[in-house]
Amino acid sequence: MALSIGICGGGIGGLCAAIALHQAGHDVQVFEKARAFNRVGADVNLTPNAVFALDQLGVGPYLRDSAARPSFRISRDGVSGEETSRLPMSAAAEEKYGAPQLTIHRADLLDALRARLPEDRLRLGMGSVSLELGAGQATLGFADGTRGAFDVVIGADGIHSVVRTALWGEDHPRYTGMVSYRGTFPSDRAAGLPDTDAFTKWWGEVPEKQIVTFPLTGGREIFVFATLPQEDWSEEGWTLPGDAEDLRRAYANFHGDARKLLDALDEVTRSALHVRDPMPQWAKGRATLLGDAAHPMVPFMAQGACMAIEDAVVLARALASADRTDDIEAALARYETERKPRTARVQESSLANDWLKKAGNADWVYGYNAWTTPLDQSTHNGSSHETRV
């Protein structure tokens, strides 16, 4: 018998989980607090591990039509401009890992995912405010006063997750001391600069200072992400207006190529970067977490959305053959046992901010296969999966 599954959050992870669980035959409802999907945000960097997972959900052709396909992943010293590593992507990544790297606007990815899910499976304007665990069910309460009981509840509701708080109590994310800036500009403004079709990271003289650039919207735009240290932060929001001129002044000591990229920006948004330490446990009863609700991370490895996509696939696989008479808690434990070591390692590596600064092996990240990784191992180190060749 199919499970009734309530998913809190209609972002990337929640929609991926809904598609995978729906394909497995379960009765899925996604509850999203937003009343409409607006074209907010900017980039999502989908590395091969995530693109391979998405291909099996049936959205690959749309992604390839909408996204850019970086040629390389390059590291350069921000001040001297010296290139310190260059990893072939595009066709080389597809040959090695089974999928390329794709960079896409977040709204385009969400459009692709929503198109794969029947319209009646997604309910907008339905923010969850409570979760109660009972015998054989989990009950969500919504802001409009209604309630719904499910066999399984999944918290895909982000860093300020209602589900996480209901399961494990208040646990405020920790401010990293860094503020991020994001902006885009037409790619013709970068004419004459090298490697504008690549993903390039410019490393600063301190770990809190860096610039990342890559193509977006099929190469018609270039996306810029930069960070700066800031002692405190009290503002709410992740698309607050920033000052491009302030950003340019802060990077005045950087190489000329990097400064020209910042010169091309007209507007930027800014937001604080927050993290949490890896959790000892995600699930309780018939409820669990995925994505930022479970393991928020800084974006320095470009794996936040990618980990949520992997979570969604592995969770759907763990629940694929379950029914109401099965031990659902055991299925959630299999999911958690597989995912916790890997996501914790990525959280910690992202915060250390030295991955691929110089030549290194990306296989443990890009070669992970969420569709075939074993779900019956009690422990592993999160890096022993085969690379697709």
Disulfide bonds with the S-S distance in Angstrom:
none
